[in-house]
Amino acid sequence: MDAMISVYEQLVAEEEELLQNIEICEGCISVVFQYISGKEDPQIGESILTAIHTIEKDLQTELLHLKLEKSLLANKIKLLKS
C-alpha cells in the first residue's frame, strides 16, 4: 500500500507540472496574439500559434490520462483502507 501511495504522490506532482506547462502555453499564445495583431503579415505568427496550440492540446491529453490513472489508483487505495 505504501508503494501505491508513493505512486499517487508522484502522479500529483506530475499533474502540477502539466498544469504549469499548460498555463505557460496559454501565456505564450496570448503574447503571440498581441505580437501579430499589429503585423501586416501574420503568417509566421499563425504557424507559431498553431505549434503552441498543438503542444497545449498534447499536454491536455496527457493530463486527461494522468487524471484517469490517478483516479483509478485513489479508488484502489480507498478500497484497501476499508
Backbone bond lengths (Angstrom), bond angles and torsions (degrees), N, CA, C in turn:
res aa  C-N    CA-C-N  psi(-1)  N-CA   C-N-CA  omega(-1)  CA-C   N-CA-C  phi
1 M - - - 1.452 - - 1.525 110.72 -
2 D 1.335 117.28 -36.25 1.458 120.03 178.20 1.528 111.08 -61.00
3 A 1.325 116.23 -35.44 1.470 120.76 178.74 1.525 110.20 -65.14
4 M 1.333 115.97 -39.66 1.477 119.32 179.56 1.525 110.59 -67.18
5 I 1.308 116.91 -39.02 1.467 120.25 178.66 1.520 109.68 -65.88
6 S 1.304 116.76 -38.87 1.459 121.25 177.89 1.533 110.79 -63.40
7 V 1.322 116.48 -42.59 1.467 120.96 177.57 1.526 109.71 -64.16
8 Y 1.329 116.47 -41.50 1.466 120.55 178.87 1.528 110.66 -60.43
9 E 1.315 116.74 -44.57 1.465 120.80 179.32 1.535 110.84 -63.06
10 Q 1.318 116.11 -36.58 1.463 120.21 177.19 1.535 110.16 -65.68
11 L 1.323 116.32 -40.05 1.466 120.17 177.88 1.530 111.18 -64.28
12 V 1.319 116.67 -37.89 1.471 120.75 177.54 1.532 109.48 -62.05
13 A 1.320 117.27 -43.89 1.468 121.22 178.85 1.527 110.92 -64.04
14 E 1.335 116.92 -41.46 1.468 120.45 178.10 1.523 110.79 -64.57
15 E 1.329 116.86 -37.90 1.465 120.97 178.50 1.524 110.55 -62.67
16 E 1.324 116.33 -44.32 1.470 120.04 178.85 1.522 110.96 -61.21
17 E 1.333 116.49 -41.11 1.462 120.53 179.13 1.533 111.14 -65.19
18 L 1.315 116.67 -42.61 1.463 119.91 177.96 1.529 111.26 -62.58
19 L 1.325 116.34 -42.46 1.470 120.02 179.02 1.528 111.02 -62.16
20 Q 1.319 116.92 -39.59 1.464 120.57 177.11 1.524 110.74 -64.37
21 N 1.322 117.16 -42.73 1.458 120.95 -179.84 1.523 111.52 -65.89
22 I 1.328 117.01 -37.69 1.465 120.91 176.57 1.525 109.94 -64.63
23 E 1.319 116.21 -41.66 1.466 120.76 177.64 1.523 111.01 -62.16
24 I 1.323 117.09 -39.46 1.466 121.16 177.34 1.525 110.03 -62.40
25 C 1.321 116.71 -44.24 1.466 120.31 178.36 1.529 110.99 -59.67
26 E 1.328 115.98 -43.98 1.460 119.95 179.15 1.524 110.82 -61.04
27 G 1.330 116.64 -40.65 1.466 120.46 177.63 1.518 111.64 -65.48
28 C 1.318 116.54 -40.50 1.471 120.40 178.67 1.524 110.87 -63.29
29 I 1.326 115.98 -41.34 1.465 119.70 178.56 1.523 110.30 -60.93
30 S 1.317 117.05 -42.98 1.473 120.44 178.72 1.519 111.67 -61.44
31 V 1.329 115.94 -43.61 1.468 120.32 -179.43 1.522 110.76 -64.54
32 V 1.333 116.85 -43.16 1.466 120.14 -179.90 1.522 109.99 -65.85
33 F 1.339 117.99 -39.99 1.468 120.86 175.39 1.530 110.56 -56.31
34 Q 1.309 116.23 -48.10 1.467 120.20 179.99 1.524 111.07 -61.41
35 Y 1.314 116.55 -40.97 1.459 121.18 -177.89 1.527 111.53 -66.03
36 I 1.327 117.40 -46.15 1.463 118.86 -175.04 1.523 113.05 -80.89
37 S 1.322 117.34 -14.00 1.472 118.89 -178.24 1.526 112.26 -62.91
38 G 1.316 116.82 -26.17 1.461 119.62 179.85 1.512 113.92 -98.55
39 K 1.317 117.84 3.94 1.460 121.81 -177.13 1.526 110.60 -94.93
40 E 1.348 114.88 147.44 1.460 118.92 178.26 1.522 111.82 -78.52
41 D 1.339 117.82 -30.13 1.461 121.72 -179.27 1.529 109.14 -121.50
42 P 1.324 116.14 90.19 1.475 119.40 -175.16 1.533 114.12 -83.62
43 Q 1.337 118.41 13.75 1.467 121.16 -173.99 1.530 112.58 -59.17
44 I 1.319 117.95 -46.02 1.465 120.49 179.33 1.527 109.86 -64.80
45 G 1.314 115.96 -42.56 1.465 119.93 177.87 1.512 111.75 -60.53
46 E 1.328 115.86 -37.42 1.462 119.68 178.65 1.531 110.79 -64.83
47 S 1.317 116.27 -39.07 1.472 120.43 177.32 1.525 110.80 -63.96
48 I 1.326 115.47 -40.86 1.472 120.09 178.74 1.525 109.92 -65.82
49 L 1.332 116.59 -43.62 1.470 119.98 177.91 1.523 111.23 -59.63
50 T 1.304 116.34 -43.08 1.455 120.29 -179.92 1.529 111.08 -63.29
51 A 1.323 116.27 -41.65 1.472 120.24 179.16 1.522 111.08 -63.59
52 I 1.323 116.71 -45.45 1.467 120.36 -179.96 1.529 110.09 -65.13
53 H 1.329 115.88 -40.66 1.467 120.63 179.15 1.536 110.45 -61.71
54 T 1.309 116.87 -40.77 1.467 121.34 178.22 1.527 110.55 -62.73
55 I 1.313 116.08 -43.54 1.467 120.32 177.45 1.524 110.03 -61.12
56 E 1.334 116.28 -45.15 1.464 120.26 -179.38 1.531 111.20 -61.32
57 K 1.317 117.08 -42.51 1.466 120.34 179.56 1.526 111.19 -66.10
58 D 1.330 117.60 -37.59 1.466 120.85 175.62 1.527 110.50 -62.40
59 L 1.326 116.13 -41.45 1.473 120.27 177.99 1.526 110.75 -65.68
60 Q 1.331 116.65 -39.48 1.472 120.59 178.13 1.524 110.82 -62.51
61 T 1.333 116.45 -40.49 1.463 120.38 178.52 1.524 110.56 -65.94
62 E 1.325 116.06 -42.97 1.463 120.30 177.05 1.522 110.71 -61.08
63 L 1.333 116.49 -40.38 1.462 121.64 178.35 1.530 110.75 -63.54
64 L 1.314 116.93 -40.87 1.462 121.27 178.58 1.535 110.83 -59.31
65 H 1.332 116.08 -47.31 1.465 120.07 179.78 1.532 111.45 -65.51
66 L 1.316 115.77 -38.35 1.463 119.88 179.16 1.528 110.70 -65.34
67 K 1.332 116.72 -42.62 1.467 119.99 178.97 1.525 111.27 -63.49
68 L 1.322 116.60 -37.24 1.460 120.03 176.81 1.525 110.33 -64.12
69 E 1.320 116.18 -47.32 1.462 120.61 179.12 1.528 110.90 -60.65
70 K 1.321 116.01 -42.62 1.467 121.13 -179.75 1.534 110.68 -64.45
71 S 1.315 116.48 -41.01 1.459 121.06 179.89 1.527 111.35 -65.22
72 L 1.321 116.61 -43.71 1.458 120.17 178.75 1.528 111.41 -63.77
73 L 1.323 115.89 -41.05 1.454 120.58 178.85 1.527 111.28 -66.56
74 A 1.313 117.15 -40.73 1.473 120.70 178.03 1.518 110.36 -61.29
75 N 1.322 116.84 -38.01 1.461 120.12 178.14 1.526 111.13 -66.23
76 K 1.349 117.22 -40.74 1.471 120.34 177.74 1.526 111.02 -62.77
77 I 1.330 116.33 -42.48 1.466 120.76 179.71 1.533 109.56 -63.48
78 K 1.325 116.32 -42.49 1.463 120.99 179.87 1.528 110.30 -61.93
79 L 1.328 116.91 -41.91 1.467 120.11 179.77 1.516 111.86 -66.03
80 L 1.329 117.14 -36.62 1.452 120.82 179.18 1.523 112.78 -70.05
81 K 1.328 116.02 -30.92 1.473 120.16 178.77 1.529 111.31 -74.31
82 S 1.325 117.10 -23.02 1.471 121.14 -177.73 1.496 112.47 -72.45
